[in-house]
Amino acid sequence: MQHLDFNLDRHLSPSLKWGKYRGQDIIPAWVADMDIASPAVVIEAMMERLRQHPIMGYERPSDGTYGAIQDYLQDFHGWTVEREAIVFLPGLVPAINWCCAMAGEAGDEILVPSPIYPPFLSAPGNQSRACIQLPHRRQGDGWEMDFEAWESLVSPRSRALLFCHPHNPLGRWWRDDELSAVIEFCQRHDLLLVSDEIHCQLLLEDRQQQPAFRSTATLSPWARAHSITLLAPSKTYNIPGMACAYAVIEEPSLRSRFLRACAGCIPELTPLSYIACETAYRQGEPWRQEMLALLRQNWQSVQAALAGWPLIRSNLMEATYLAWLDVRALGLKRPHASFEAGGVGLGDGKAFGDGDYLRLNFATSPERLAEILSRMDRVIADAPGHQRASLSQ
């Protein structure tokens, strides 16, 4: 692959992902960062900025950065967005917390479909709101939202819905009818709709649709006026450490409420953050296409392994590089610890809201993924559930 570089040793780097198991024979496959070098065009653009202007002072986003985001939203989402609607952020996690802070008052409820990326579950409590978890349900090889259960859990104190599209960790790329049902639910109960769409360029399923991805806010006038959409190039282009995210908030009064909620908390982003964002959107597409080809190939490898693990249930991956694995049939008392003992550091489902599951990050080299799957195979072979199944045959 011309644009992808796997020849990196991260063992001794200050990487959050690899540092967790430093000094141990455990391959990390937990946090959502890829074992792939960030795009060379992004690295070169940052280096050129330092060569031409070696002052790292406070900066504002340039016209070029705004333009790159607006063009990306138009081309990929079919969404015409005015410059004023874009609010730059240091990351998605603080933005989720600020959205909770602006929704109602202390003691009010934030609705969170679960399982979900862990900061969704902690953000309401951080802002003195109650976190009400809404269930998904299995449907065939995938997941769907259980709207009947959602209706039973909403209350007069419910103020916002924290939504994830595509979904982390379920791997769902929600379809238009599902998104419309979410919008109708929020409109019916007068809820602020916060849509995390940070994985929206990591689409594994080939739907051949235009636009390539429909943001929730674009599907109805009500949604455009009542939504905060959270986006960033960070997951797609493997630049999460550059801390450059943004919210799209088209309704001026809603934008003002959000800015009041985060007043005094949003730091200036670094000059290189803006450069990375602009360059990724302007020049990163060849890298993204090769990366998607790799992810699809790696997912096929995971599927091949799953075919030999009948006690582990997964789902069809429509988007992201994070597989959600149901391991309850293995009979392991502490599944996460058992796989760590076998040399693989997976994401612990407890943090996402369901301890019967583990999350596998397969965005790594094919060779490393093969070793991860081999180590998992040995743990599965020794699991009590597998042993019982073998004896009964």
HURA-V205005 format. One record per residue. RES is the residue in one letter. PSI is psi in degrees with one decimal (none if undefined). OMEGA is omega in whole degrees, 0 to 359 (none if undefined). BURIAL is # if it has 16 or more other C-alpha atoms within 10 Angstrom, else .. Layout:
<<RES/PSI/OMEGA/BURIAL> <RES/PSI/OMEGA/BURIAL>>
This chain:
<<M/122.5/191/.> <Q/-39.2/189/.> <H/-7.0/185/#> <L/135.6/181/#> <D/115.8/178/.> <F/-5.4/190/.> <N/64.3/183/.> <L/132.0/176/.> <D/109.9/184/.> <R/3.9/185/.> <H/-40.9/185/#> <L/4.8/178/.> <S/162.4/176/.> <P/27.9/181/.> <S/133.8/175/.> <L/-43.6/183/.> <K/-51.1/185/#> <W/-26.7/180/#> <G/-24.1/181/.> <K/-33.6/184/#> <Y/26.2/181/#> <R/132.4/180/#> <G/1.5/180/.> <Q/150.7/178/.> <D/66.4/179/.> <I/123.5/178/#> <I/122.1/182/#> <P/130.7/177/#> <A/43.9/189/#> <W/-71.6/186/#> <V/153.8/186/#> <A/73.4/164/#> <D/148.6/188/#> <M/147.0/174/#> <D/51.8/181/#> <I/135.2/178/#> <A/140.3/175/#> <S/156.4/185/#> <P/134.2/181/#> <A/-32.7/180/#> <V/-33.2/178/#> <V/-45.0/179/#> <I/-45.6/182/#> <E/-38.9/179/.> <A/-39.3/178/#> <M/-40.2/178/#> <M/-40.1/179/.> <E/-38.6/176/.> <R/-42.3/180/.> <L/-35.2/178/.> <R/-41.6/184/.> <Q/-30.7/185/.> <H/80.5/187/.> <P/47.2/174/.> <I/122.4/181/.> <M/61.8/179/.> <G/-173.2/177/.> <Y/138.1/179/.> <E/157.2/173/.> <R/158.5/178/.> <P/138.4/182/#> <S/169.0/173/.> <D/-34.4/179/.> <G/-38.7/180/.> <T/-46.8/176/#> <Y/-45.2/182/#> <G/-39.0/179/#> <A/-41.0/179/#> <I/-45.4/181/#> <Q/-42.4/179/#> <D/-40.0/178/#> <Y/-45.4/180/#> <L/-38.0/178/#> <Q/-46.5/186/.> <D/-42.2/188/.> <F/-32.6/184/#> <H/-10.6/186/#> <G/33.8/190/#> <W/114.4/176/#> <T/114.3/186/.> <V/130.3/176/#> <E/150.9/182/.> <R/-38.4/184/.> <E/-21.5/183/.> <A/-10.2/183/#> <I/121.4/179/#> <V/115.2/181/.> <F/145.3/186/#> <L/154.0/176/#> <P/-4.4/180/#> <G/167.0/181/#> <L/-37.0/185/#> <V/-49.6/176/#> <P/-33.3/179/#> <A/-39.8/177/#> <I/-41.7/179/#> <N/-41.5/179/#> <W/-34.7/176/#> <C/-39.6/177/#> <C/-38.5/182/#> <A/-31.8/183/#> <M/-9.9/185/#> <A/102.8/177/#> <G/-144.5/183/#> <E/175.8/181/.> <A/133.5/181/.> <G/-14.4/176/.> <D/172.2/189/#> <E/140.5/171/#> <I/124.5/181/#> <L/130.3/185/#> <V/106.4/174/#> <P/132.6/187/#> <S/147.6/6/#> <P/160.7/187/#> <I/162.0/174/#> <Y/125.7/192/#> <P/-39.4/180/#> <P/-21.7/175/#> <F/-35.9/184/#> <L/-27.5/182/#> <S/-25.4/185/#> <A/-44.4/180/#> <P/-46.7/180/#> <G/-34.7/177/#> <N/-28.7/182/.> <Q/21.7/177/#> <S/32.0/174/.> <R/158.4/177/#> <A/135.1/177/#> <C/115.2/179/#> <I/112.3/183/#> <Q/129.5/179/#> <L/135.9/186/#> <P/152.5/161/#> <H/167.5/176/#> <R/148.6/178/.> <R/138.7/174/.> <Q/101.2/184/.> <G/-125.5/180/.> <D/10.6/183/.> <G/-164.5/182/.> <W/151.8/173/#> <E/161.7/178/.> <M/135.0/183/#> <D/81.3/187/.> <F/-29.8/177/#> <E/-44.0/177/.> <A/-37.4/179/.> <W/-43.9/181/#> <E/-30.9/180/.> <S/-15.5/185/.> <L/-18.3/178/.> <V/151.0/182/#> <S/171.9/178/.> <P/-16.6/179/.> <R/3.3/177/.> <S/133.0/187/#> <R/-25.6/184/#> <A/155.7/173/#> <L/125.2/174/#> <L/112.4/189/#> <F/151.1/183/#> <C/119.5/187/#> <H/107.7/357/#> <P/162.8/190/#> <H/132.8/172/#> <N/112.0/22/#> <P/11.0/188/#> <L/-12.9/178/#> <G/14.3/181/#> <R/134.7/169/#> <W/97.2/191/#> <W/140.4/180/#> <R/164.6/187/.> <D/-39.3/181/.> <D/-34.6/178/.> <E/-41.2/178/.> <L/-40.0/178/#> <S/-36.6/178/#> <A/-37.2/176/.> <V/-44.4/180/#> <I/-45.1/180/#> <E/-39.0/177/.> <F/-46.8/181/#> <C/-40.5/180/#> <Q/-40.7/182/.> <R/-33.2/184/.> <H/13.1/176/#> <D/54.6/182/.> <L/140.8/167/#> <L/131.4/181/#> <L/111.9/178/#> <V/115.2/185/#> <S/110.6/175/#> <D/112.7/182/#> <E/33.5/187/#> <I/-21.8/179/#> <H/17.3/193/#> <C/-15.3/177/#> <Q/2.3/180/#> <L/63.8/187/#> <L/114.4/182/#> <L/-32.4/180/#> <E/136.2/181/.> <D/98.1/183/.> <R/-12.8/178/.> <Q/49.7/180/.> <Q/157.8/175/.> <Q/128.0/355/.> <P/168.2/183/.> <A/-33.6/182/#> <F/131.2/178/#> <R/115.6/174/#> <S/146.0/182/#> <T/-40.7/185/#> <A/-20.8/185/#> <T/-3.2/189/#> <L/-9.8/176/.> <S/153.6/176/.> <P/-38.5/179/.> <W/-44.0/181/.> <A/-40.8/180/#> <R/-32.1/183/#> <A/-12.5/186/#> <H/17.0/184/#> <S/147.4/166/#> <I/117.0/182/#> <T/125.5/184/#> <L/126.7/185/#> <L/163.0/177/#> <A/153.3/172/#> <P/1.5/194/#> <S/-49.2/183/#> <K/-43.2/183/#> <T/-45.3/187/#> <Y/12.1/177/#> <N/50.7/176/#> <I/42.0/183/#> <P/-27.5/180/#> <G/-10.9/179/.> <M/-11.5/172/#> <A/57.6/176/#> <C/98.1/176/#> <A/175.9/177/#> <Y/155.0/173/#> <A/143.9/170/#> <V/115.2/183/#> <I/99.1/188/#> <E/-33.9/182/#> <E/118.1/185/#> <P/-41.7/182/.> <S/-36.2/177/.> <L/-39.7/178/#> <R/-40.7/179/#> <S/-40.2/178/.> <R/-42.7/179/#> <F/-44.6/181/#> <L/-33.4/175/#> <R/-38.6/181/.> <A/-32.4/182/#> <C/15.5/180/#> <A/130.3/179/.> <G/-0.5/184/.> <C/-20.5/182/.> <I/112.9/178/.> <P/165.4/171/.> <E/133.7/174/.> <L/158.4/182/#> <T/152.9/177/#> <P/-37.2/182/#> <L/-24.6/177/#> <S/-45.7/179/#> <Y/-42.0/179/#> <I/-44.6/180/#> <A/-43.8/180/#> <C/-52.1/183/#> <E/-45.1/183/#> <T/-40.1/179/#> <A/-46.6/181/#> <Y/-36.5/184/#> <R/-36.9/191/#> <Q/0.4/188/.> <G/-0.5/187/#> <E/-42.5/177/.> <P/-39.8/177/.> <W/-44.0/182/#> <R/-41.9/181/#> <Q/-40.6/177/.> <E/-38.6/178/.> <M/-41.3/178/#> <L/-38.9/177/#> <A/-40.8/177/.> <L/-45.9/182/#> <L/-40.5/178/#> <R/-40.4/177/#> <Q/-44.0/180/.> <N/-37.8/178/#> <W/-36.2/175/#> <Q/-37.7/177/.> <S/-40.8/177/#> <V/-42.5/179/#> <Q/-39.4/178/#> <A/-40.8/177/.> <A/-42.7/181/#> <L/-31.8/179/#> <A/-26.6/177/.> <G/2.2/180/.> <W/74.8/185/#> <P/-18.2/180/.> <L/-9.8/178/#> <I/128.8/181/#> <R/128.8/176/#> <S/-163.9/180/#> <N/162.4/177/#> <L/132.4/181/#> <M/114.5/176/#> <E/-25.0/183/#> <A/165.3/182/#> <T/177.8/177/#> <Y/32.8/188/#> <L/104.3/182/#> <A/136.4/183/#> <W/111.1/191/#> <L/122.8/176/#> <D/110.6/186/#> <V/12.5/187/#> <R/-33.7/183/#> <A/-11.6/178/#> <L/-18.7/178/#> <G/23.1/180/#> <L/131.3/180/#> <K/-37.6/179/.> <R/83.0/187/.> <P/-44.8/182/#> <H/-46.6/180/#> <A/-34.4/180/.> <S/-41.9/179/#> <F/-33.3/173/#> <E/-44.2/179/#> <A/-27.5/178/.> <G/2.1/174/#> <G/18.4/178/#> <V/126.1/179/#> <G/94.4/180/#> <L/167.8/174/#> <G/130.9/182/#> <D/120.3/182/#> <G/-24.6/179/#> <K/-39.8/182/.> <A/-24.6/181/#> <F/-7.1/178/#> <G/5.4/180/#> <D/105.0/183/.> <G/-4.4/176/#> <D/-1.2/185/#> <Y/158.6/171/#> <L/149.4/179/#> <R/128.3/181/#> <L/120.6/172/#> <N/112.5/181/#> <F/18.7/177/#> <A/75.9/180/#> <T/-176.8/179/#> <S/151.3/177/#> <P/-35.8/181/#> <E/-44.0/179/.> <R/-38.5/178/.> <L/-39.9/178/#> <A/-38.5/179/#> <E/-39.7/177/.> <I/-48.1/182/#> <L/-34.4/177/#> <S/-43.0/179/#> <R/-40.1/177/#> <M/-38.7/180/#> <D/-40.5/180/#> <R/-39.3/178/.> <V/-43.8/181/#> <I/-40.8/181/#> <A/-30.1/181/.> <D/-3.1/184/.> <A/145.3/180/#> <P/-41.5/181/.> <G/-37.8/178/#> <H/-39.6/180/#> <Q/-42.2/179/.> <R/-41.0/180/.> <A/-38.6/180/.> <S/-39.7/181/.> <L/-29.7/183/.> <S/-9.7/182/.> <Q/none/none/.>>
